[in-house]
């Protein structure tokens, strides 16, 4: 880089010139927490029939048609809910209810025959292709007893037949009509489902969470609807492809009887909701699916999209939640990776979104391995050069959230890699990056005590490296205007002991780059007048220059070094006019003599290497 200023030097007047998977209806992903769980400890006793439990209090065969007092608590004789069933990549890590019944729902009495539980799924041992019976228990609130009373002998629910997925242990429960026994009236009820799995005497019973159902005398339309898919600051949450995330509706009034539905906003929003109706659902992004060979094919849609927005952590995906006549359009970000936009000399770290939620959704308790991959605009892999200035590009980490704190991907200021990325950005071929996260999950089932590898891949995102923030500028150079000069001094000359012509002016240079460094040179043309008269040797002796040097600039148009430093400053430079004798010169009164000084500022830093 070279910066020049041209100065007009005059004896009379001198002028200055011069930037986890899902299959519809099946549960493949990680466990989710349930607000209705009583305990995290599974019930260890094996039971073939709930009705045979002699420790339960007296129950009623009939449900009352109305209630006069507000229910209190939950049924005390309900079974402890088992841990949620949990699977990943067609491997069952824990048997149980992988998709629980809706924990709370309300129906108008006039719609009671349409009311049902739907979207439930279970995980079992292998070989259940013919399906299973599901035991159902129900309680109603009895105001006269001020207690929950069980309505015995509820019809069983059933799973569907699934010779392929059922043989692998994945079963969907058929829709279960609430009023199957025909005696459901206005009031508040609790339901609990259970199934037994395994061969006696090693069989085990698994219990669902309690599901609250309210039957209202009249319909209660929703006034507003929303979903809990936003962060505390109101920004959309981040999710990752092939991973199952829980989502809940927020509805006003809470006991609205309107049906709640979930659906992707458009064909380009690859979001799957299971079930697609109800106050609680599971959300999964991408086009991942089980192939004909019973192997899971991961998402290829979101992981291959490139994010060009540094303010958005992933690829935006939109969905709609509706209830009755109200609806809300919602967003999530898929992939977690924003574009990275920084100046070449700024340095910094690349943040990743949704890491804590990812750990929760996958249920991972082991350490994670992370690996950043870089590619050019065509997708070709870019290997990091030696001494690239990039740290934490791969490694192992116990707390995944530390990828944003203790072990973030970091670019050194003005590093070699950043210079190369800046050159690529300048020609419109920006680099891209993608993050791969790997961990292992241990099965809790005795029949499958093994660790399963879990791989999560982010979206792609651009590395937008702009020119350096810092700049090197020649802001001001001295303008030496010596004014009127006596004719006798022109004829006889001046010397270093006799320098009556002195002026002061400012030299200012700014260098705000990360690695500053510059060199200043100057040259002066012959001192002459417009009449064509030329003076013999003329010198401007300068003091107060950077570094404290005293230099003489001669009017022979030869460039000399003025200073070389890293400083940014303004210097007051003193110029003294030194003239050789001009005894033969014929001059006129008021004749002006002038000269041009060219100041040149050069960068002393190395050039950016070629990409």
C-alpha positions as CSV (number, residue, x, y, z in Angstrom):
1,X,0.0,0.0,0.0
2,X,1.3,3.4,-0.9
3,X,-0.2,6.8,0.0
4,X,1.1,10.0,-1.5
5,X,0.6,13.7,-0.8
6,X,2.0,16.4,-3.1
7,X,3.0,19.7,-1.4
8,X,3.5,23.0,-3.1
9,X,6.4,24.8,-1.5
10,X,6.7,28.5,-2.2
11,X,8.9,31.2,-1.0
12,X,6.0,33.6,-1.1
13,X,2.9,31.3,-0.8
14,X,3.1,27.5,-0.5
15,X,0.0,25.4,-1.2
16,X,-0.7,21.9,0.0
17,X,-1.9,19.6,-2.9
18,X,-2.5,16.5,-2.1
19,X,-16.0,-3.4,6.4
20,X,-32.7,-38.1,16.3
21,X,-34.8,-39.3,14.1
22,X,-38.5,-39.8,13.5
23,X,-40.8,-42.1,11.6
24,X,-44.4,-40.8,11.4
25,X,-46.3,-42.5,14.3
26,X,-43.1,-44.0,15.7
27,X,-40.8,-42.7,18.3
28,X,-37.1,-42.8,17.4
29,X,-35.7,-39.9,19.2
30,X,-34.4,-39.2,22.7
31,X,-36.5,-39.0,25.8
32,X,-38.3,-35.9,26.8
33,X,-39.2,-34.7,30.3
34,X,-42.8,-34.9,31.5
35,X,-44.3,-32.4,33.9
36,X,-46.7,-35.0,35.2
37,X,-44.1,-37.6,36.2
38,X,-44.4,-38.5,39.9
39,X,-41.0,-40.1,40.1
40,X,-38.0,-40.9,37.9
41,X,-37.8,-44.4,39.4
42,X,-39.6,-47.1,37.4
43,X,-42.0,-49.4,39.1
44,X,-40.1,-52.7,39.6
45,X,-43.0,-55.0,40.3
46,X,-44.3,-57.0,37.3
47,X,-48.1,-56.9,37.0
48,X,-50.3,-58.7,34.5
49,X,-53.5,-56.9,35.5
50,X,-54.0,-53.6,37.2
51,X,-57.5,-54.5,38.3
52,X,-56.1,-57.3,40.6
53,X,-54.3,-54.8,42.9
54,X,-56.0,-55.4,46.3
55,X,-54.3,-52.4,47.8
56,X,-56.5,-49.9,45.9
57,X,-59.3,-48.2,47.8
58,X,-63.0,-48.8,47.0
59,X,-64.1,-47.6,43.6
60,X,-67.3,-46.8,41.8
61,X,-68.7,-48.4,38.7
62,X,-70.5,-45.3,37.6
63,X,-69.3,-41.8,36.9
64,X,-71.4,-38.8,38.0
65,X,-72.7,-36.5,35.4
66,X,-71.6,-33.3,37.1
67,X,-69.2,-32.0,39.8
68,X,-69.9,-29.3,42.3
69,X,-66.4,-28.8,43.7
70,X,-63.0,-28.1,42.3
71,X,-60.8,-31.3,42.1
72,X,-57.8,-31.4,44.3
73,X,-54.5,-33.1,43.4
74,X,-54.3,-36.3,41.5
75,X,-55.4,-39.9,42.3
76,X,-53.4,-41.2,45.1
77,X,-53.6,-44.8,44.0
78,X,-52.3,-44.2,40.5
79,X,-49.1,-46.1,39.6
80,X,-45.8,-44.3,39.4
81,X,-45.2,-43.3,35.8
82,X,-42.3,-45.2,34.3
83,X,-39.5,-43.3,32.6
84,X,-40.3,-42.4,29.0
85,X,-39.4,-44.9,26.4
86,X,-36.2,-43.9,24.6
87,X,-34.7,-44.9,21.3
88,X,-32.3,-43.6,18.7
89,X,-31.4,-44.8,15.2
90,X,-33.7,-47.9,15.5
91,X,-32.0,-48.9,18.8
92,X,-34.2,-49.0,21.9
93,X,-32.4,-47.8,24.9
94,X,-35.3,-47.9,27.3
95,X,-38.7,-49.6,26.9
96,X,-41.9,-47.7,27.9
97,X,-44.2,-45.0,26.5
98,X,-42.2,-43.1,23.9
99,X,-45.1,-40.8,23.2
100,X,-47.3,-40.1,26.2
101,X,-51.0,-39.3,26.3
102,X,-51.8,-35.6,26.2
103,X,-51.2,-34.5,29.8
104,X,-54.3,-32.2,29.7
105,X,-57.2,-31.8,27.4
106,X,-60.8,-30.5,27.4
107,X,-63.9,-31.4,25.5
108,X,-67.4,-30.1,25.4
109,X,-70.1,-32.5,26.4
110,X,-71.8,-32.3,23.0
111,X,-68.5,-33.6,21.4
112,X,-67.9,-36.3,23.9
113,X,-68.3,-39.1,21.3
114,X,-65.6,-37.6,19.2
115,X,-63.1,-37.1,22.1
116,X,-60.1,-39.5,22.0
117,X,-56.5,-40.0,22.9
118,X,-54.3,-40.2,19.9
119,X,-50.6,-40.2,18.9
120,X,-49.4,-42.5,21.7
121,X,-46.5,-44.9,21.0
122,X,-44.6,-47.5,23.0
123,X,-41.2,-49.2,22.8
124,X,-41.1,-53.0,23.6
125,X,-38.9,-56.0,23.3
126,X,-38.4,-57.4,19.8
127,X,-41.0,-59.6,18.2
128,X,-44.2,-57.7,18.8
129,X,-45.4,-57.4,15.3
130,X,-48.9,-58.6,16.2
131,X,-49.3,-55.8,18.6
132,X,-50.2,-55.5,22.3
133,X,-53.2,-54.8,24.6
134,X,-53.0,-51.6,26.6
135,X,-54.6,-51.5,30.0
136,X,-56.6,-48.3,30.8
137,X,-57.5,-46.9,34.2
138,X,-59.8,-43.9,34.8
139,X,-60.7,-41.8,37.8
140,X,-63.4,-39.1,38.4
141,X,-63.6,-36.5,41.1
142,X,-66.3,-37.2,43.6
143,X,-67.3,-34.0,45.4
144,X,-69.3,-35.9,48.0
145,X,-66.2,-37.9,49.0
146,X,-63.9,-35.1,48.3
147,X,-61.6,-37.6,46.6
148,X,-60.7,-39.2,43.3
149,X,-62.7,-42.4,42.7
150,X,-61.6,-45.0,40.1
151,X,-64.1,-46.1,37.4
152,X,-63.2,-49.8,37.1
153,X,-63.3,-52.1,34.1
154,X,-62.4,-49.6,31.4
155,X,-62.1,-51.0,27.9
156,X,-58.5,-51.8,26.8
157,X,-56.7,-49.9,24.1
158,X,-54.7,-51.7,21.4
159,X,-51.7,-51.1,19.3
160,X,-51.8,-51.5,15.6
161,X,-50.3,-54.5,13.7
162,X,-46.8,-53.8,12.4
163,X,-44.9,-56.8,11.2
164,X,-41.8,-54.8,10.4
165,X,-41.5,-52.0,13.0
166,X,-43.4,-54.0,15.7
167,X,-40.9,-56.8,15.3
168,X,-38.2,-54.2,16.1
169,X,-40.1,-53.1,19.2
170,X,-41.8,-49.9,17.8
171,X,-45.6,-49.8,18.2
172,X,-48.2,-47.1,17.8
173,X,-51.3,-47.2,20.0
174,X,-54.6,-46.9,18.1
175,X,-56.8,-43.9,18.9
176,X,-58.7,-44.5,22.1
177,X,-62.2,-43.1,22.5
178,X,-62.7,-41.4,25.9
179,X,-66.4,-42.4,26.1
180,X,-65.8,-46.0,25.1
181,X,-67.8,-47.2,28.2
182,X,-70.6,-44.7,27.4
183,X,-70.8,-43.1,30.9
184,X,-68.7,-40.0,30.6
185,X,-70.3,-36.8,31.9
186,X,-69.4,-33.3,32.8
187,X,-66.5,-33.3,35.2
188,X,-62.8,-33.8,35.6
189,X,-61.1,-37.2,35.0
190,X,-57.6,-38.7,35.0
191,X,-56.5,-41.6,32.7
192,X,-53.5,-43.8,33.0
193,X,-52.3,-46.4,30.4
194,X,-50.0,-49.4,30.9
195,X,-48.7,-52.4,29.1
196,X,-46.8,-55.5,30.1
197,X,-43.7,-56.6,28.2
198,X,-41.6,-59.8,28.4
199,X,-42.2,-63.4,29.3
200,X,-43.4,-64.3,32.8
201,X,-41.9,-64.3,35.3
202,X,-39.5,-61.8,33.8
203,X,-42.2,-59.6,32.4
204,X,-42.3,-55.9,33.4
205,X,-45.2,-53.4,33.4
206,X,-44.7,-49.9,32.1
207,X,-47.0,-47.0,33.1
208,X,-47.8,-43.8,31.3
209,X,-48.0,-40.4,32.8
210,X,-51.4,-39.3,34.2
211,X,-53.6,-37.6,31.6
212,X,-56.1,-35.0,32.8
213,X,-59.4,-34.7,30.9
214,X,-62.0,-32.0,31.5
215,X,-65.6,-32.3,30.2
216,X,-67.3,-28.9,30.1
217,X,-71.1,-28.3,29.7
218,X,-70.6,-26.0,26.8
219,X,-67.8,-25.4,24.2
220,X,-65.1,-22.9,25.3
221,X,-63.5,-21.3,22.2
222,X,-59.9,-20.3,22.3
223,X,-59.1,-16.6,22.5
224,X,-55.3,-17.0,21.7
225,X,-52.8,-19.7,20.9
226,X,-49.1,-19.9,21.0
227,X,-46.3,-22.5,21.4
228,X,-43.4,-22.8,23.8
229,X,-40.8,-22.8,20.9
230,X,-39.3,-19.4,21.8
231,X,-36.4,-18.6,24.1
232,X,-36.9,-16.3,27.1
233,X,-35.9,-13.3,25.0
234,X,-38.6,-14.1,22.4
235,X,-36.2,-15.4,19.8
236,X,-37.0,-18.8,18.2
237,X,-35.3,-21.8,19.6
238,X,-32.7,-23.8,17.7
239,X,-33.3,-27.5,16.8
240,X,-31.1,-30.0,14.9
241,X,-32.1,-32.4,12.2
242,X,-33.1,-35.9,13.1
243,X,-33.5,-35.0,16.8
244,X,-36.9,-35.2,18.5
245,X,-37.9,-32.0,20.5
246,X,-41.0,-31.6,22.7
247,X,-43.3,-28.7,22.0
248,X,-46.4,-27.5,24.0
249,X,-49.3,-25.3,23.2
250,X,-50.0,-22.2,25.2
251,X,-53.8,-21.6,25.0
252,X,-56.2,-19.1,26.5
253,X,-58.4,-20.0,28.2
254,X,-56.5,-23.0,29.6
255,X,-59.6,-25.1,29.5
256,X,-60.5,-24.3,25.9
257,X,-62.3,-27.1,24.2
258,X,-61.0,-26.2,20.7
259,X,-58.9,-28.9,19.0
260,X,-55.2,-27.8,18.6
261,X,-53.4,-28.6,15.4
262,X,-49.7,-28.3,14.3
263,X,-48.5,-28.2,10.7
264,X,-45.5,-27.0,8.7
265,X,-46.1,-23.6,7.0
266,X,-45.1,-24.7,3.5
267,X,-43.5,-27.5,1.5
268,X,-40.1,-26.0,2.0
269,X,-40.5,-26.2,5.8
270,X,-39.6,-29.9,6.5
271,X,-41.0,-30.1,10.0
272,X,-42.9,-33.2,11.3
273,X,-45.2,-33.1,14.3
274,X,-46.2,-36.3,16.1
275,X,-49.0,-36.2,16.8
276,X,-50.3,-33.4,14.6
277,X,-53.0,-32.4,17.1
278,X,-53.1,-31.9,20.9
279,X,-51.5,-29.6,23.4
280,X,-48.2,-31.5,23.4
281,X,-46.4,-32.8,20.4
282,X,-42.9,-33.9,19.2
283,X,-41.2,-31.8,16.6
284,X,-38.5,-33.1,14.2
285,X,-36.8,-31.3,11.3
286,X,-35.5,-32.8,8.1
287,X,-36.2,-35.5,5.6
288,X,-34.6,-38.4,7.5
289,X,-36.5,-41.7,7.3
290,X,-36.1,-45.4,7.6
291,X,-35.1,-47.0,4.4
292,X,-36.3,-50.3,2.9
293,X,-33.3,-52.0,4.5
294,X,-34.6,-50.9,7.9
295,X,-31.6,-48.5,8.2
296,X,-32.1,-44.9,9.0
297,X,-31.2,-42.4,6.3
298,X,-30.3,-39.1,8.0
299,X,-31.5,-35.7,6.9
300,X,-30.0,-34.3,3.7
301,X,-32.2,-31.2,3.5
302,X,-31.2,-28.8,6.3
303,X,-27.7,-30.1,6.7
304,X,-26.9,-29.1,3.1
305,X,-28.5,-25.6,3.3
306,X,-26.1,-22.7,3.6
307,X,-26.9,-19.9,6.1
308,X,-25.7,-16.5,4.9
309,X,-27.1,-14.5,7.8
310,X,-24.8,-13.8,10.8
311,X,-27.8,-12.9,13.0
312,X,-29.7,-16.2,12.6
313,X,-28.4,-19.4,14.2
314,X,-29.5,-21.9,11.5
315,X,-32.0,-22.2,8.7
316,X,-35.4,-20.7,9.4
317,X,-38.3,-23.1,9.4
318,X,-41.9,-22.0,9.9
319,X,-45.0,-23.7,11.3
320,X,-48.5,-22.9,12.2
321,X,-50.4,-23.8,15.4
322,X,-54.1,-23.3,15.4
323,X,-57.1,-23.8,17.7
324,X,-60.7,-23.0,16.5
325,X,-60.6,-19.5,15.0
326,X,-57.2,-18.4,16.3
327,X,-53.8,-19.3,15.0
328,X,-50.1,-18.3,15.4
329,X,-47.3,-18.5,12.9
330,X,-44.1,-19.7,14.6
331,X,-40.4,-20.1,13.7
332,X,-37.5,-22.3,14.7
333,X,-34.0,-22.3,13.5
334,X,-32.6,-25.6,12.2
335,X,-28.9,-26.4,12.5
336,X,-27.5,-24.0,15.1
337,X,-24.9,-22.3,12.9
338,X,-25.0,-18.6,12.0
339,X,-22.9,-17.1,9.3
340,X,-19.6,-15.6,10.5
341,X,-19.0,-12.0,9.5
342,X,-15.8,-10.3,10.8
343,X,-13.0,-8.1,9.6
344,X,-9.8,-9.9,8.6
345,X,-7.8,-8.3,11.4
346,X,-10.5,-8.6,14.1
347,X,-10.3,-12.2,15.0
348,X,-12.9,-13.8,17.2
349,X,-14.9,-17.0,17.8
350,X,-17.8,-18.7,16.1
351,X,-20.8,-19.3,18.3
352,X,-23.2,-22.3,18.0
353,X,-26.9,-22.2,19.0
354,X,-29.1,-24.7,20.7
355,X,-26.4,-26.8,22.4
356,X,-28.0,-27.1,25.9
357,X,-31.4,-28.0,24.3
358,X,-29.6,-30.6,22.1
359,X,-28.1,-32.4,25.1
360,X,-31.5,-32.5,26.7
361,X,-33.2,-33.8,23.6
362,X,-30.7,-36.5,22.9
363,X,-30.4,-37.6,26.6
364,X,-26.7,-37.9,26.2
365,X,-24.6,-38.2,29.3
366,X,-21.2,-39.1,27.7
367,X,-18.6,-36.7,26.4
368,X,-18.9,-35.3,22.9
369,X,-16.5,-35.1,20.1
370,X,-16.7,-32.0,17.9
371,X,-15.2,-31.4,14.4
372,X,-15.4,-28.3,12.3
373,X,-15.2,-28.8,8.5
374,X,-14.3,-26.0,6.0
375,X,-15.1,-26.0,2.3
376,X,-15.0,-23.5,-0.6
377,X,-18.0,-22.2,-2.4
378,X,-18.2,-25.4,-4.5
379,X,-18.2,-27.7,-1.5
380,X,-14.5,-28.8,-1.9
381,X,-12.9,-29.5,1.5
382,X,-10.3,-27.0,2.7
383,X,-7.6,-28.3,4.9
384,X,-6.4,-25.9,7.6
385,X,-2.8,-24.9,6.8
386,X,0.0,-25.1,9.3
387,X,0.1,-22.1,11.6
388,X,-3.4,-21.2,10.3
389,X,-4.3,-19.2,13.4
390,X,-7.4,-21.4,13.9
391,X,-7.8,-23.1,17.3
392,X,-10.4,-25.6,18.7
393,X,-11.3,-26.9,15.2
394,X,-11.8,-30.4,16.7
395,X,-11.6,-32.1,20.1
396,X,-13.5,-33.7,22.9
397,X,-15.7,-31.8,25.4
398,X,-17.8,-33.0,28.4
399,X,-20.1,-30.0,28.6
400,X,-21.3,-29.3,25.0
401,X,-22.3,-25.7,26.0
402,X,-18.6,-25.0,26.5
403,X,-18.2,-24.9,22.7
404,X,-19.3,-21.3,23.1
405,X,-17.1,-20.6,26.2
406,X,-14.1,-22.7,27.1
407,X,-13.5,-24.3,23.7
408,X,-14.9,-22.1,20.9
409,X,-13.7,-22.2,17.4
410,X,-11.4,-19.2,17.4
411,X,-9.6,-17.2,14.6
412,X,-6.5,-15.3,15.5
413,X,-6.3,-11.6,14.5
414,X,-5.0,-11.2,11.0
415,X,-4.2,-14.9,10.8
416,X,-3.2,-16.7,7.6
417,X,-6.5,-18.6,7.3
418,X,-8.5,-15.3,7.8
419,X,-6.4,-13.6,5.1
420,X,-7.1,-16.4,2.7
421,X,-10.8,-16.4,3.6
422,X,-10.9,-12.6,3.1
423,X,-9.3,-13.1,-0.4
424,X,-12.1,-15.6,-1.2
425,X,-14.8,-13.3,0.1
426,X,-13.4,-10.5,-2.1
427,X,-13.9,-12.5,-5.3
428,X,-17.3,-13.7,-4.3
429,X,-16.3,-17.3,-3.4
430,X,-16.8,-17.3,0.4
431,X,-15.7,-20.2,2.5
432,X,-18.2,-22.3,4.3
433,X,-18.1,-24.2,7.6
434,X,-20.1,-27.1,9.2
435,X,-20.0,-28.7,12.6
436,X,-20.3,-32.4,13.3
437,X,-21.1,-33.5,16.9
438,X,-20.7,-37.1,18.0
439,X,-21.5,-38.9,21.3
440,X,-22.5,-42.3,22.5
441,X,-25.7,-43.3,24.4
442,X,-25.8,-46.4,26.6
443,X,-28.9,-48.7,26.6
444,X,-30.7,-49.3,29.9
445,X,-32.2,-52.6,28.6
446,X,-30.5,-55.8,29.8
447,X,-31.0,-57.3,26.4
448,X,-29.1,-54.6,24.6
449,X,-26.3,-53.4,26.8
450,X,-24.3,-51.5,24.3
451,X,-23.3,-47.9,23.5
452,X,-24.9,-46.5,20.3
453,X,-23.1,-43.8,18.4
454,X,-25.1,-40.6,17.9
455,X,-24.1,-38.1,15.2
456,X,-25.6,-34.7,14.9
457,X,-24.7,-32.4,12.0
458,X,-25.3,-28.6,11.8
459,X,-26.3,-26.6,8.7
460,X,-23.6,-25.1,6.6
461,X,-22.8,-21.4,7.1
462,X,-20.7,-18.8,5.3
463,X,-17.4,-17.4,6.5
464,X,-17.7,-13.8,5.5
465,X,-14.3,-12.2,6.1
466,X,-14.3,-8.5,5.3
467,X,-11.2,-6.2,4.7
468,X,-9.3,-5.1,7.8
469,X,-11.0,-2.8,10.2
470,X,-7.7,-1.0,10.9
471,X,-6.4,1.5,8.3
472,X,-3.2,3.3,7.5
473,X,-3.7,6.9,6.6
474,X,-1.5,9.9,5.8
475,X,-3.8,12.5,7.3
476,X,-1.7,15.7,7.1
477,X,1.7,16.7,5.8
478,X,3.7,19.9,6.5
479,X,3.0,22.9,4.2
480,X,6.1,25.1,4.3
481,X,5.2,28.7,3.4
482,X,8.3,30.8,4.0
483,X,6.7,34.1,3.0
484,X,8.8,37.1,1.8
485,X,12.5,36.5,1.3
486,X,15.1,39.4,1.0
487,X,16.7,39.7,-2.4
488,X,20.2,39.9,-0.8
489,X,19.6,36.4,0.8
490,X,18.7,35.0,-2.6
491,X,21.9,36.4,-4.1
492,X,24.3,35.6,-1.2
493,X,22.5,32.6,0.2
494,X,21.9,31.4,3.7
495,X,23.7,29.0,5.9
496,X,23.0,26.7,8.9
497,X,24.1,29.5,11.3
498,X,22.0,32.0,9.6
499,X,18.5,30.6,8.8
500,X,16.1,33.5,9.2
501,X,13.3,31.7,7.4
502,X,11.5,29.2,9.6
503,X,7.9,27.8,9.7
504,X,6.1,25.1,11.6
505,X,3.4,22.7,10.4
506,X,1.8,19.3,11.2
507,X,2.6,15.8,10.0
508,X,-0.1,13.4,11.0
509,X,-0.2,9.6,10.4
510,X,-2.8,7.1,11.7
511,X,-2.3,3.3,11.8
512,X,-5.1,1.4,13.5
513,X,-4.3,-2.0,12.1
514,X,-3.8,-5.0,14.3
515,X,-0.1,-5.2,13.2
516,X,0.9,-1.6,12.5
517,X,4.1,-0.5,10.7
518,X,4.9,2.1,8.0
519,X,7.6,4.0,6.2
520,X,7.5,7.6,5.2
521,X,9.6,9.1,2.3
522,X,9.7,12.5,0.6
523,X,11.2,14.2,-2.4
524,X,11.3,17.9,-3.5
525,X,11.3,19.3,-7.1
526,X,13.6,22.2,-8.2
527,X,12.8,25.6,-6.6
528,X,11.8,27.8,-9.6
529,X,9.5,30.7,-10.6
530,X,6.9,31.0,-13.2
531,X,9.3,33.2,-15.1
532,X,11.6,30.3,-15.6
533,X,14.2,31.4,-13.1
534,X,15.7,28.5,-11.1
535,X,17.5,28.8,-7.8
536,X,20.7,26.9,-7.2
537,X,20.5,24.2,-4.5
538,X,17.7,24.8,-2.0
539,X,17.2,22.7,1.1
540,X,14.5,22.5,3.7
541,X,16.0,21.4,7.0
542,X,13.3,19.6,9.0
543,X,13.2,18.9,12.7
544,X,10.6,17.4,15.0
545,X,10.0,14.4,12.7
546,X,8.9,10.9,13.9
547,X,11.8,9.4,15.8
548,X,13.3,12.8,16.5
549,X,15.5,12.9,13.3
550,X,16.7,16.2,11.7
551,X,16.8,15.8,7.9
552,X,17.5,18.1,5.0
553,X,15.3,17.7,1.9
554,X,17.1,19.0,-1.2
555,X,15.3,20.2,-4.3
556,X,16.8,17.6,-6.6
557,X,13.7,15.3,-6.8
558,X,15.5,12.5,-5.0
559,X,13.5,10.5,-2.5
560,X,14.8,10.2,1.0
561,X,13.5,8.2,4.0
562,X,11.8,10.4,6.6
563,X,10.8,7.9,9.3
564,X,9.9,4.2,9.8
565,X,7.8,3.3,12.9
566,X,4.5,1.8,14.1
567,X,3.2,4.9,15.8
568,X,0.0,6.8,15.2
569,X,0.6,10.5,16.0
570,X,0.7,14.1,15.0
571,X,4.1,15.7,14.9
572,X,4.9,19.4,14.8
573,X,7.6,19.7,12.1
574,X,9.9,22.8,11.9
575,X,11.2,23.7,8.4
576,X,14.2,26.0,7.9
577,X,15.0,27.4,4.4
578,X,18.7,26.9,3.4
579,X,19.6,28.5,0.0
580,X,22.9,28.4,-1.9
581,X,24.1,31.7,-3.4
582,X,22.6,32.8,-6.7
583,X,24.9,35.7,-7.7
584,X,24.0,35.6,-11.4
585,X,20.3,35.4,-11.0
586,X,18.2,38.4,-12.3
587,X,15.0,38.5,-10.2
588,X,12.1,40.9,-10.0
589,X,10.4,42.3,-7.0
590,X,7.5,40.0,-6.0
591,X,8.7,37.1,-8.1
592,X,7.5,33.9,-6.6
593,X,9.6,30.7,-6.3
594,X,8.0,27.4,-5.4
595,X,8.7,23.7,-5.3
596,X,6.6,20.5,-4.9
597,X,7.2,18.0,-2.0
598,X,5.8,14.5,-2.6
599,X,5.2,12.6,0.7
600,X,4.8,8.8,0.3
601,X,3.5,6.5,3.1
602,X,4.2,2.8,2.6
603,X,2.9,-0.3,4.5
604,X,5.7,-2.4,5.9
605,X,3.5,-5.4,6.6
606,X,3.6,-8.5,4.2
607,X,1.1,-8.9,1.4
608,X,-1.9,-11.3,1.8
609,X,-0.9,-14.7,0.4
610,X,-2.7,-16.1,-2.5
611,X,-5.7,-18.4,-1.9
